[in-house]
Amino acid sequence: MSAQSSIPEEESVSMETAKQQVERAVRRIALLHLAFTKTLIEELGEEKGRELTLKAIKDYGKRISGGVRKGVIAQGLDPIPENYGAAGTRNLPEFGTHELVERSLRVEGEERMRAHGCLWAKVWREYGEDKLGRLHCYTDPAQYMAFNPNFKLVHLKAIPDGDDYCEL
């Protein structure tokens, strides 16, 4: 059986096609996270399963941020929050993962970011697994703190917790 792609063999694709392809990958990653988390909890119990999931998420965050940190430093920049994701060091696709991302908002005197329409959260909700899926959200603070342990990132709001958007 030969595998055929629905993507034309040209150098570029439409933004809509690119978004659809990113969404497919994100859906699979969200389901993989659920499968691993659910298996760990079923096999080891709630406490140990959650503990190991969070340990893996911390390691995952370190692996993600390692490349970001190296990229920032290679540009001669300091690894500070303002430089996270500087020129080419972003670690999420610009499209297909969220409906809208608002960066550099000032809320109550703090700089924040809001992410609307998180595709991961949508998948977890479809499977009735918001609580398990929410563990994956700890990737954000894990990678940020691995980027520079002197800074902390927290979710003030999260879609899997019932909020309308994620606020970090």
N, C-alpha and C positions, 0 to 999 in steps of 0.2 A: 504494500500500500504506500503510495507516495503522498507526502504531506504537501499541501498547497497553501500558500499564503493568500489572504484576501487583500494584501497590501500590494499596490502596483510596484513594479521593479523600476522605480524612478528615484531620483535623489531626494525628493521631498514629498511630504504628505500634507494633507490639510491639517489645520489645528484641531478640527473635530476628530479626525482619525487618530491623531497623536494622543488626544485626551482619552479617547476610548481605549487605546492600547495601555496607557498608564493606569486607567481605572481597572482594567483586567488584571494587571499585575498587583495592584493594591488589594483588590478583592481576594486574590489568592494568598497574599501575605497575611491579611486579616484572618482568613480561614485557617492558615497554618498556625498562627499564634493561638487561635482558639483550640485547635486540635492538640497542640503540645500542652497548653495550660490545662485543658480538661483531662487529658491523659495523666498528667502528673498528679492532679488532685484526686482523680479516681483511684490511682494506684497507690499513692502515698498518704492520702488524707488531706483535708483542707489546709491545715497549718503547714505541713512539710511541702505540699504541692505549691502553695503560694510562695513559701520561702524560696524554693528552687526556681520558680518562675521569675521572681524578683531578682534573684542572683543572676540568672541568665539575661534579664533585661539590663541590669547594670553592666554586664560584660558587653552586651550588644551596643549600649550607649557609648562605652569606651572605644569600641572598634569604629563606630561611626565618627566620633569626634576626633579620633587620632588623625584621620586624613584632613579634617577641617583645620585642626591646630597646625599641622605641618604646612598646609597651604597658606594659612595666614602668616606664619612665621617666615616662610619662603618669600613672601612679598615684603618682608621687612616690617611687618606690622606686629604690634603687641597682641597677645591673646586675651583681649578684653571684650566685654559684651558687644560694644559698638562694631567690632571687627569680625564677629562671628558671621560666617557666610560671606565674607568679603570676596569680591571679584573671583568668581569661579569655585568658591569653596562651599557653596550651598550643598546640602545633602538630601534635599527633597526636590522632586520635580516642581517646576514653576506652575504647572497646570495639571489637572486631572486628579489631584489628591483632595482638594477642597474647592468649594464653590467660590469662596472669597477669603482672602487673608488681608487683614488690616495691620500694617506694621507701624511702629513708632507712634502709637496713640499715647496721649497723656491723660491718665485717669487718676484722680486723687493724688496728683503730684508725682506719680510714678510712670515710667515708660512701660507700656504693655503692648501685647499683640493679641489680636482676636482672629480666630479661625472659624469660619462658618461652613456648614455643610461638609463635615469631615466624612470622607468615604469609609474609613475604618469603622467609625461609630455607626454608620448606616448599615454596614454588613453585620456588626455585632447585634444591632437592634433587630435586624431581619431574622436572626437566629435566636432571639430572646436571651442573648448572652452579654448584655451590657456590663454586668459586674466582672465577668472574666475578661472581657475585652479591655476594660478600663485599666487592667494591669499593664497592658502594652503602652498606655499613655505615660508611664513612668520612664519610658525611653527618653522623653524630652528633658526632664531634669537630669537624668543620668548622663546623657551626652553633653549637656551644657556644663555640668559640674566637672566632668572629665576634661573638657576643653580648658577650663580654668577653675580649680577647686576653691579659689577665693571668692567666687560668685555663685549665687544660687538662683535657680529658676523654679517657680512653682505654678501649678495650675490653680488659678483662683476660681475658675469655672471649667466644667468639662461636659461635653454633650452626653457621654455615657452616664453621667451623674444626674441627667435630666435637664441640664441647662440648654439654652438655645444656641450657644456657641462655646467654644473653648477660649479662655482668657488666660494668658500666661504673663 
